[in-house]
Amino acid sequence: IKSDTWTTWGKRNELLQDICKNDNKQSVLIGDSLIHRLERCHPLISKEYFPSYLNLGIGGDTTSNILWRIREGGIPANIKYGVVLCGTNNCNKRINHHLLDIAKAIVDIGLKIRQNAEKVAIVGILPRKGHDVTAINGPLEILCSREQLIYVPPPRRLFSLSRELYDSDKLHLSSCGYHLLC
């Protein structure tokens, strides 16, 4: 990890930890850059679909980063709803994760959040060029069902990787993509 990346991640993590101690919002969104960018790049969409929520997304996070953040107090104590969208960074070719392990880690995140929340929804991993995310989302859906977590499949239209739905990197969503997802 580059030092500037670590500094940015560290500062965002510290900010979120402080907010979690004092925040009284009833909903949290937790994940990687796909969650973080919802607030940063598309604030009108986030206010339209999630009027009272806390965005706990940090770009570049893997499932192990998110589990660590939760263990370190990264979830407010009294929330009603949690939404999890993560796992795409575990699909990175530089990180050798077994597909079932990714699904299990996402469910672990949901279970940790459910300790503080009434309901938790897990959004399946969004399409990523060069990766078969259905090989993760299938087991993820089964594991969610077993653990009584709500599984939300990615909208089928996102699998087209259409330019109108994604930014130029074909990973992050455009405003149209976020409207479709939300």
Sequence and secondary structure as in RCSB ss.txt:
>XXXX:A:sequence
IKSDTWTTWGKRNELLQDICKNDNKQSVLIGDSLIHRLERCHPLISKEYFPSYLNLGIGGDTTSNILWRIREGGI
PANIKYGVVLCGTNNCNKRINHHLLDIAKAIVDIGLKIRQNAEKVAIVGILPRKGHDVTAINGPLEILCSREQLI
YVPPPRRLFSLSRELYDSDKLHLSSCGYHLLC
>XXXX:A:secstr
  HHHHHHHHHHHHHHHHHHHH   SEEEEESHHHHHHHHH HHHHHHH SSEEEEE TT  HHHHHHHHHTT S
 SS SEEEEE  GGGG TTS   HHHHHHHHHHHHHHHHTT SEEEEE    BTTB THHHHHHHHHHHHHTT E
EE   GGGGG  TTTB TTSSSB HHHHHHH 
